[in-house]
Amino acid sequence: MKSIYKYSLVALAVVGLTACNKEEKAAEVAPAVSLTTEAQKEAYSVGASIGSYMSGHIKEQEALGLPADRTLIVEGFANGLNGALKLTEEEMQTVLQNLDKKLNDKRVAQAEAMAAKNLEDGKKYQETNKAKEGVTTTESGLQYEVLVAAEGDKPAAEDVVEVHYAGTLIDGTPFDSSYDRGQTAKFPLNRVIAGWTEGVQLMSVGSKYRFVIPAELAYGERDNGTIPANSTLVFEVELVSIEKANTEQAASAQ
């Protein structure tokens, strides 16, 4: 923990120094940096890599409403290089631990607010969608619409299915697509989210459905990066083939 905070402080100072220099000497032409020797390149790379790594963290801190005083960052950086610190190591560690706690509290509050918004937006979307002609809502809350109808066998939960699909958030943001990869996907139907397990069992080979899957039938409160917490998901799914599960193996698995 202690070394991480020291590393962050140096990076903040590097970025702060750059920003201050730009503001104070905007009209001046910066002197050329000499990067001819290996030692010069090494020194420059250390500073540049730290600044690049930490730039995202600095932007996040500012976005969370905790701006940094760049003047003091520059002074602290210079003091650290010169061994003339105005706070003890213990004092700085305490301060930086408190800063980290404030940042984490802000992140948690922001995530909770976003999850609540996603849940509410999803419910509104489902209410609008279920009123559309051709949309059926099952007892679980899954909504489906038949885009291309077909007749024939339907998979059981234990079967392996081959599908083409495209998944988006309710605002149309794509997060996964077998079409984009140019390759179908195959998997046991009982090894995916509940909305898929239920929905694909309604399909026959050759059919194509549009599913609106509530968060509780998808990933729930988990934040998967491209799929935020409490997201309602929209899938277009084409059932390509079915591989029936071995009866004895299926019974054993159950």
C-alpha positions as CSV (number, residue, x, y, z in Angstrom):
1,M,0.0,0.0,0.0
2,K,2.7,2.4,1.0
3,S,4.8,1.9,-2.2
4,I,1.7,2.3,-4.4
5,Y,0.9,5.7,-2.9
6,K,4.4,6.9,-3.3
7,Y,4.3,5.8,-7.0
8,S,1.0,7.6,-7.5
9,L,2.4,10.8,-5.9
10,V,5.3,10.9,-8.2
11,A,3.1,10.3,-11.2
12,L,0.7,13.1,-10.2
13,A,3.6,15.4,-9.8
14,V,4.9,14.6,-13.2
15,V,1.6,15.3,-14.8
16,G,1.0,18.4,-12.7
17,L,4.4,19.8,-13.6
18,T,3.6,19.4,-17.3
19,A,0.3,21.1,-17.0
20,C,1.7,24.0,-15.0
21,N,4.5,24.5,-17.5
22,K,2.0,24.7,-20.3
23,E,0.0,27.3,-18.5
24,E,2.8,29.5,-17.4
25,K,4.9,29.2,-20.6
26,A,2.3,28.9,-23.3
27,A,4.0,31.5,-25.4
28,E,7.4,30.0,-25.1
29,V,8.9,27.3,-27.2
30,A,9.9,24.4,-25.1
31,P,13.6,23.4,-25.4
32,A,14.2,20.2,-27.4
33,V,14.7,17.2,-25.3
34,S,17.8,15.3,-26.1
35,L,17.3,11.6,-26.4
36,T,20.4,10.4,-28.0
37,T,22.0,8.2,-25.3
38,E,20.6,5.1,-23.8
39,A,20.7,6.7,-20.3
40,Q,18.7,9.7,-21.6
41,K,16.1,7.4,-23.1
42,E,15.9,5.4,-19.9
43,A,15.3,8.5,-17.8
44,Y,12.7,9.9,-20.2
45,S,10.9,6.5,-20.4
46,V,10.6,6.2,-16.6
47,G,8.9,9.6,-16.4
48,A,6.7,9.1,-19.5
49,S,5.5,5.6,-18.5
50,I,4.6,6.8,-15.0
51,G,2.7,9.7,-16.4
52,S,0.9,7.6,-19.0
53,Y,0.0,5.0,-16.5
54,M,-1.4,7.5,-14.0
55,S,-3.2,9.8,-16.4
56,G,-6.3,7.7,-16.3
57,H,-6.3,7.6,-12.5
58,I,-6.0,11.3,-12.3
59,K,-8.9,11.8,-14.7
60,E,-11.0,9.4,-12.7
61,Q,-10.2,11.3,-9.5
62,E,-11.2,14.6,-11.1
63,A,-14.4,13.0,-12.5
64,L,-15.3,11.8,-9.0
65,G,-15.2,15.4,-7.8
66,L,-11.8,15.3,-6.0
67,P,-9.5,17.7,-7.9
68,A,-5.8,17.9,-7.1
69,D,-3.9,21.1,-6.3
70,R,-1.3,20.9,-9.1
71,T,0.9,23.6,-7.6
72,L,1.3,21.6,-4.4
73,I,1.8,18.4,-6.4
74,V,4.7,20.0,-8.2
75,E,6.2,21.3,-4.9
76,G,5.8,17.9,-3.2
77,F,7.5,16.2,-6.2
78,A,10.5,18.6,-6.0
79,N,10.7,18.2,-2.2
80,G,10.7,14.5,-2.6
81,L,13.5,14.6,-5.2
82,N,15.6,16.8,-3.0
83,G,14.9,14.9,0.3
84,A,13.2,18.0,1.8
85,L,9.8,16.6,2.7
86,K,7.5,18.8,4.7
87,L,5.5,15.8,6.0
88,T,6.8,12.6,7.5
89,E,6.4,9.3,5.7
90,E,3.8,8.3,8.3
91,E,1.8,11.5,7.8
92,M,1.8,11.1,4.0
93,Q,0.8,7.4,4.3
94,T,-2.2,8.4,6.5
95,V,-3.2,11.2,4.2
96,L,-3.0,9.0,1.1
97,Q,-4.9,6.2,2.8
98,N,-7.7,8.6,3.6
99,L,-7.6,9.9,0.0
100,D,-7.9,6.3,-1.2
101,K,-10.9,5.7,1.1
102,K,-12.6,8.9,-0.2
103,L,-12.1,7.7,-3.8
104,N,-13.4,4.2,-3.1
105,D,-16.5,5.7,-1.3
106,K,-17.1,7.9,-4.4
107,R,-16.8,4.9,-6.7
108,V,-19.2,2.8,-4.7
109,A,-21.8,5.6,-4.5
110,Q,-21.4,6.2,-8.3
111,A,-21.8,2.5,-9.0
112,E,-24.8,2.1,-6.8
113,A,-26.5,5.1,-8.5
114,M,-25.8,3.7,-11.9
115,A,-27.0,0.3,-11.0
116,A,-30.3,1.8,-9.7
117,K,-30.7,3.8,-12.9
118,N,-30.0,0.8,-15.1
119,L,-32.7,-1.2,-13.3
120,E,-35.3,1.6,-13.6
121,D,-34.4,2.2,-17.3
122,G,-34.7,-1.5,-18.0
123,K,-38.1,-1.8,-16.5
124,K,-39.3,1.2,-18.5
125,Y,-37.9,-0.4,-21.7
126,Q,-39.6,-3.7,-20.9
127,E,-42.9,-2.0,-20.4
128,T,-42.7,-0.3,-23.7
129,N,-41.4,-3.4,-25.5
130,K,-44.1,-5.7,-24.2
131,A,-46.8,-3.4,-25.7
132,K,-45.4,-3.9,-29.2
133,E,-47.3,-6.2,-31.6
134,G,-45.8,-9.7,-31.8
135,V,-44.0,-9.5,-28.4
136,T,-44.7,-12.2,-25.9
137,T,-43.8,-12.0,-22.2
138,T,-43.3,-15.2,-20.3
139,E,-44.1,-15.8,-16.6
140,S,-40.4,-15.2,-15.7
141,G,-40.4,-11.8,-17.4
142,L,-38.5,-12.9,-20.5
143,Q,-39.8,-11.1,-23.7
144,Y,-39.5,-12.6,-27.1
145,E,-40.4,-11.8,-30.7
146,V,-40.3,-14.2,-33.6
147,L,-38.4,-12.6,-36.4
148,V,-38.1,-15.7,-38.6
149,A,-40.4,-18.7,-37.9
150,A,-39.4,-22.3,-38.4
151,E,-40.9,-25.7,-37.6
152,G,-39.1,-28.8,-36.2
153,D,-37.3,-29.9,-33.1
154,K,-36.6,-27.6,-30.2
155,P,-33.7,-28.0,-27.8
156,A,-33.9,-29.2,-24.3
157,A,-31.8,-27.4,-21.6
158,E,-29.2,-30.2,-21.6
159,D,-28.7,-30.1,-25.4
160,V,-25.8,-28.4,-27.1
161,V,-26.9,-25.6,-29.4
162,E,-25.2,-23.8,-32.3
163,V,-26.3,-20.2,-32.7
164,H,-25.6,-16.9,-34.3
165,Y,-26.4,-14.0,-32.2
166,A,-25.9,-10.3,-31.5
167,G,-26.3,-8.7,-28.1
168,T,-26.8,-5.0,-27.2
169,L,-27.8,-2.9,-24.3
170,I,-31.2,-1.2,-24.4
171,D,-29.6,2.0,-25.8
172,G,-28.2,-0.1,-28.7
173,T,-24.6,-0.3,-27.5
174,P,-23.2,-3.7,-28.8
175,F,-21.3,-5.9,-26.4
176,D,-21.0,-9.2,-28.2
177,S,-21.7,-10.7,-31.6
178,S,-20.9,-14.0,-33.3
179,Y,-21.7,-12.3,-36.6
180,D,-18.9,-9.9,-36.0
181,R,-16.5,-12.8,-35.3
182,G,-17.7,-14.6,-38.4
183,Q,-18.2,-17.8,-36.5
184,T,-21.2,-19.5,-34.8
185,A,-21.1,-20.3,-31.1
186,K,-21.8,-23.8,-29.6
187,F,-22.5,-24.5,-25.9
188,P,-24.7,-26.5,-23.6
189,L,-27.9,-24.6,-23.2
190,N,-28.0,-25.0,-19.4
191,R,-24.5,-23.4,-19.1
192,V,-25.6,-19.8,-20.0
193,I,-27.7,-17.1,-18.5
194,A,-31.3,-18.1,-17.5
195,G,-32.8,-15.9,-20.2
196,W,-31.0,-17.8,-22.9
197,T,-31.7,-21.2,-21.4
198,E,-35.4,-20.4,-21.3
199,G,-35.6,-18.5,-24.6
200,V,-33.7,-20.8,-26.9
201,Q,-35.8,-23.8,-25.8
202,L,-38.7,-22.0,-27.6
203,M,-36.9,-22.0,-30.9
204,S,-36.7,-24.5,-33.8
205,V,-33.7,-24.8,-36.0
206,G,-33.7,-22.1,-38.7
207,S,-35.8,-19.7,-36.6
208,K,-34.6,-16.3,-35.4
209,Y,-35.9,-14.6,-32.3
210,R,-35.4,-11.2,-30.6
211,F,-35.2,-11.5,-26.8
212,V,-35.4,-8.8,-24.2
213,I,-33.9,-10.3,-21.0
214,P,-34.4,-8.6,-17.7
215,A,-31.3,-8.2,-15.4
216,E,-32.5,-10.9,-13.0
217,L,-32.4,-13.4,-15.9
218,A,-29.1,-12.1,-17.1
219,Y,-26.1,-10.9,-15.0
220,G,-28.1,-9.2,-12.2
221,E,-26.0,-6.9,-10.0
222,R,-22.7,-8.0,-11.5
223,D,-20.7,-5.4,-13.4
224,N,-19.0,-7.1,-16.3
225,G,-17.4,-4.1,-17.8
226,T,-19.2,-4.0,-21.2
227,I,-22.4,-5.0,-19.4
228,P,-23.0,-2.7,-16.4
229,A,-24.8,-3.9,-13.3
230,N,-28.6,-4.4,-13.5
231,S,-28.6,-4.2,-17.3
232,T,-31.5,-5.4,-19.4
233,L,-30.1,-7.1,-22.4
234,V,-31.4,-7.4,-26.0
235,F,-30.4,-10.4,-28.2
236,E,-31.2,-11.4,-31.7
237,V,-30.6,-15.2,-31.9
238,E,-30.6,-17.6,-34.8
239,L,-30.7,-21.3,-33.9
240,V,-28.4,-23.1,-36.4
241,S,-28.4,-26.7,-35.1
242,I,-29.0,-28.9,-32.1
243,E,-26.9,-31.7,-30.7
244,K,-29.1,-33.8,-28.5
245,A,-27.6,-34.7,-25.1
246,N,-26.9,-38.4,-24.3
247,T,-29.9,-39.6,-22.3
248,E,-27.8,-41.3,-19.6
249,Q,-25.4,-38.4,-19.3
250,A,-28.3,-35.9,-19.1
251,A,-29.9,-38.0,-16.3
252,S,-26.7,-38.3,-14.4
253,A,-26.1,-34.5,-14.7
254,Q,-29.6,-33.8,-13.4
